[in-house]
Amino acid sequence: MAEPSAALAFRERLREADNKFADAVVGIMATLRDRCGGRGVRTRGVELPALVRHRWITDIPSFGCLGGPHPDLRHGRLVMTETRCVAARFVAGPGWHAGPADDPLAEREPAIALVTNVLVVSRAFAFNVSLLALVDLSAIADWHRAMGRSAGGDSVQRALLADLGALAGAAAGPSAAEVGAFNCDGDGGAWVGEVAVMPGPKVKRYDGVAPGTVVMITEFK
């Protein structure tokens, strides 16, 4: 395994962006509640959708973004979709998702996750998250080693985000729909792992489908 300091620095910067992202989403949702006043969202005009779109673009941190935001306003229904890289925890192996009953994260190591966030504003509004992949921090360290980049500067971190963007696309594709080995070409190597059954309770995606699998990346080689 490569020296993990750059990988840890990358995850820490993601964690800081995650906090800002959460604050921004809470603020957007509060604005929606204030504007709706319990009467439901009326989006056939342009004022509220334009406000939400503006707030998302200006308040959501750009660091960690892998794709989007993609605003889609049709027939008074606004959908904001953005794929992001976020801080997470992860353990590889058959029992990777089984932790102590009182603290399911206690035995997991720091890692990152690739997710798609969707905000829907119509007659009501909802915010949903779809998990695409979990990436062990050792794989992030491997990437730095393979690329000959031991430092964690801004240009290196953004190059890593670009590579993870390609991984997110593959993790959302048909190759990640069935359990088995997983391999995705990256810049200077390949992300290697497996497709596993989604652990825990099924969390529906924004389109209402309960995802059955998740990509777990353990190496970059």
N, C-alpha and C positions, 0 to 999 in steps of 0.2 A: 504493500500500500504506500502511496506517495505521502509526503509530509502533509498533514491535514490542515495546517494553519490557514492556507488560502481558501480551502473548502469551508472552514468554520467562519472565516471572515465573510464569505459569500452568504452563508446562511444567516449570519447576524444582520447583514444589510437587508436581507429579505424580511427578517423578523421586524425590523424597524419600519419597512414599507408596509408590512401586514398591519401594523398598528395604525398607521395613517389611513390605510384602505378601510379598516373597520370604522374608524372615526368618520370618514367621508360617507360611507354607506349609511351609518346611523343618522348623520346629518341630512342626507337626501331623503331617507324614510321619514324623518321628523318633518321635513318640509312638505312632503306629500300628505302626511296626516293633518298638518296645520291648514293646508290649502283645501283639503277635502272636508274637514269639519264633520266627519261622520256621514257625509252624504254620498260617498262613493266618488271615484275619479271620473271626471268628464274630460275626455281627451280629444274630442272631435275638433276643438279649437287647437291652436298651435302654442298657446302660452305655456301650459304646464309641461307638455313634452319637450318644448324648447328649453325650459328651465332645467328639467332633469338631465337632458343631454348636455347642457352647458356645465352643470354641476359635476357630472361624471367626468367629463373631459378635463375640467380645470382642477377638481379636488382629488381625484384618484391619482396616487403616485405612479409615475411612468416606470420606475424601476420595478422589475418583476413582471412586467407585461410581456406576454409571448405572442399575443395576437388580439387586435381590437384597440379600442372599443368599436363595436359595429352597431351603430344605432339603426333600427328598422322601425319606421313609423308608417303604418298602413291602417286605414279605416279607423283612425282614432285609437290605435293600439301601439304603444311604444315598447320595443324590446331592445335592451342594451346587453350586448354579449361581449365578454372579454375573457380570454384565457390567460392565466397567470401562474407564476412559479411562487410558491409560498413555503415558509418554514413548517416542518412536520417532524414526526418521529416514526421509526421504521425498524423492524427486525426481519431479516430474511430467514427462510426455512419453513418447514411445515407448520410450526406453531407460532408463526410470526405475529398473528393477530390475537393470540390468547395471552392476556396478561392477568395479573391478580384481580380478583373480582372487585376489590375496593379501589383499585387504581390501574386501569387497563394500559396506561402509558408508562408505568413505573419501570418496566424492564426494556423499554424501547430506546434505541439510540437516536441522536439527532439526525435528521434527514431533511429532504425537501419533497414537496408534492406538486404535481402539475394539475391544475383544476380549471374548470370553466365556470365563471360566475355569470348569472343571468338575472337582470332586473326587468320585470314585466309590469307595465303600467297600462291598465285598461279601465274597466269599471271598478276593479280592485287593483291592488299592487302586491307583488311578491318578489322575494329575493331567493334564488336557489343556487346551490353549488353542486357541480358534478365532478367527482374524482376521476382523473384520467390515469395517473401514474404516481407511484412512490419511488423515490430514488435514494438509495443508501448514500450516506455522506462519503463512504469509501470510493464510490464510483465518481463522485465529484472530484475527489483528490486524484483519482486515476486520470481524469480528464486533464487536470493541470499538469500532471507528469507527462502524459502523452504529447501534450502541446508544448512542453518545455516552458511552462509558465508557472513559476513558483510564487510569484507575487499576486496579490489580489486587487490590483488597481482597477479603476473604472472601466478602461478599455477591455481588460481581460474579463471582467465580470459580465460586460455586455456581450462579448463574444461567446461566453458560456450561455447566456440567455438565448442568443440566436440559435445555438446548437440544441438547447432544450426545447426551443420552439418547434424544431423539426421532429424531435422526439414526441412532443405533445400531439402533433398532427398524426404521427404513426399510432400513438396510443389511443387516438379517437377513431382510428380506421378499422376496417374489417379484419386486419391481421391480429387485432387484440380482442377479438370477440370470443375466441375459444381458448380454453386452458391448454397450456403447453409452453415450449421454449419461445423466447422472444429475442429478436435481434433487430436493431435499427442503426443504420449507418450514420455516423456523425463526422465532424470535421477532424480528421486525423485518427479515426478509430471507429469503434462501434459501441453502442449502448447494449449491454447484454443482461438478460434476466429471464423472467417467466411471466406468463399470464396466469393469474390465480383467481379463484372464486372470490368475489367481493365479500369481505368479512363483515360480521355484525348485521344490524338491521338494514334492509334495503332502503336506500335513499333515492327517491325518484329524481330523474333529471328534469330540466325545465320543460321538456316535451312530454313529460308524464311517464316515461319508460324507466323501469327500475333496472339499472345497470347490473349485469351479472358477473362481470369480471373487472379486474384492475391489473395494470402492468406494474411489476415490481422489478426495478433495475438494481442489480448488485455490483456490476462491473462496467468499466469502460476500458476496452482493450483493442 
